[in-house]
Amino acid sequence: MPRVVVGGTFECLHDGHRELLRKAFELAGEGSVDIGLTSDEMANKRPRHVPDYGTREGKLIEYIRKIAEGQEYSIIELNEPYGKTLTKNYDYIVVSPETYPVAMKINKLRAGKGIQKINIVKVDYVLADDEKPISSTRIVDGEIDIHGHLKSGDRT
């Protein structure tokens, strides 16, 4: 049974995040998904305020209940970038183009420890109405909503 890992800050649970999570649960099938959720300490190293861990975790759980259909999952607090990926066996790691280099680094570190590599599944960006990637930064800045719809005129 496949073991899948995915991680992030999930600041604004937007359609790009939702696609990553859908893919993780699809790959897991009857297996399990570990979701690394960035701790408040790590998240607040960003230049803007990020909602607290409990708020972000609650939104994740609410969404997972809609897509997981009883599948096994756990949410793990990330206090460093790699979580349990350097010690635990996983079949897949689901990443965005932005986090793909982190997955490559994880596999390099695993290889250095003699641990089997994790299959990397890269999910393309979900694009907003203006054909640019949906991102939490764009949402927080008021450009788009969580579905990628433009909020203040055409910015193409």
LINSULWO-V219973 format. One record per residue. N is the residue number from 1. RES is the residue in three letters. PHI is phi in radians with two decimals (* if undefined). Layout:
BEGIN
N RES PHI
N RES PHI
END
This chain:
BEGIN
1 MET *
2 PRO -1.13
3 ARG -1.95
4 VAL -2.15
5 VAL -2.25
6 VAL -2.57
7 GLY -2.58
8 GLY 2.97
9 THR -1.50
10 PHE 0.90
11 GLU -1.04
12 CYS -2.10
13 LEU -1.25
14 HIS -1.64
15 ASP -1.07
16 GLY -1.15
17 HIS -1.10
18 ARG -1.07
19 GLU -1.16
20 LEU -1.05
21 LEU -1.15
22 ARG -1.02
23 LYS -1.11
24 ALA -1.04
25 PHE -1.23
26 GLU -1.10
27 LEU -1.13
28 ALA -1.19
29 GLY 0.93
30 GLU -1.54
31 GLY -1.49
32 SER -2.44
33 VAL -2.16
34 ASP -1.78
35 ILE -1.96
36 GLY -1.44
37 LEU -2.02
38 THR -0.96
39 SER -1.16
40 ASP -1.04
41 GLU -1.04
42 MET -1.23
43 ALA -1.11
44 ASN -1.48
45 LYS -1.41
46 ARG -1.29
47 PRO -1.27
48 ARG -2.26
49 HIS -1.24
50 VAL -1.97
51 PRO -0.92
52 ASP -1.16
53 TYR -0.93
54 GLY -1.04
55 THR -1.13
56 ARG -1.13
57 GLU -1.11
58 GLY -1.06
59 LYS -1.18
60 LEU -1.08
61 ILE -1.06
62 GLU -1.03
63 TYR -1.23
64 ILE -1.03
65 ARG -1.05
66 LYS -1.37
67 ILE -1.99
68 ALA -1.45
69 GLU 0.80
70 GLY 1.39
71 GLN -1.19
72 GLU -1.37
73 TYR -2.67
74 SER -2.48
75 ILE -1.88
76 ILE -2.03
77 GLU -1.25
78 LEU -1.67
79 ASN -1.87
80 GLU -2.67
81 PRO -1.08
82 TYR -1.78
83 GLY 0.94
84 LYS -1.62
85 THR -1.18
86 LEU -1.62
87 THR -2.24
88 LYS -1.83
89 ASN -1.45
90 TYR -2.29
91 ASP -1.53
92 TYR -2.42
93 ILE -2.15
94 VAL -1.78
95 VAL -2.39
96 SER -1.66
97 PRO -0.99
98 GLU -1.19
99 THR -1.73
100 TYR -0.95
101 PRO -1.05
102 VAL -1.15
103 ALA -1.10
104 MET -1.08
105 LYS -1.12
106 ILE -1.01
107 ASN -1.15
108 LYS -1.14
109 LEU -1.17
110 ARG -1.10
111 ALA -1.05
112 GLY -1.11
113 LYS -1.68
114 GLY 1.31
115 ILE -1.76
116 GLN -1.01
117 LYS -1.16
118 ILE -1.72
119 ASN -1.16
120 ILE -1.63
121 VAL -2.00
122 LYS -1.68
123 VAL -1.73
124 ASP -1.08
125 TYR -1.00
126 VAL -1.59
127 LEU -1.64
128 ALA -1.37
129 ASP -0.99
130 ASP -1.58
131 GLU 1.22
132 LYS -1.80
133 PRO -1.04
134 ILE -1.24
135 SER -2.57
136 SER -1.05
137 THR -1.04
138 ARG -1.13
139 ILE -1.21
140 VAL -1.06
141 ASP -1.31
142 GLY 1.45
143 GLU -1.28
144 ILE -2.42
145 ASP -1.69
146 ILE -1.16
147 HIS -1.73
148 GLY 1.54
149 HIS -1.43
150 LEU -1.13
151 LYS -1.78
152 SER -2.41
153 GLY 1.40
154 ASP -1.44
155 ARG -1.94
156 THR -1.30
END
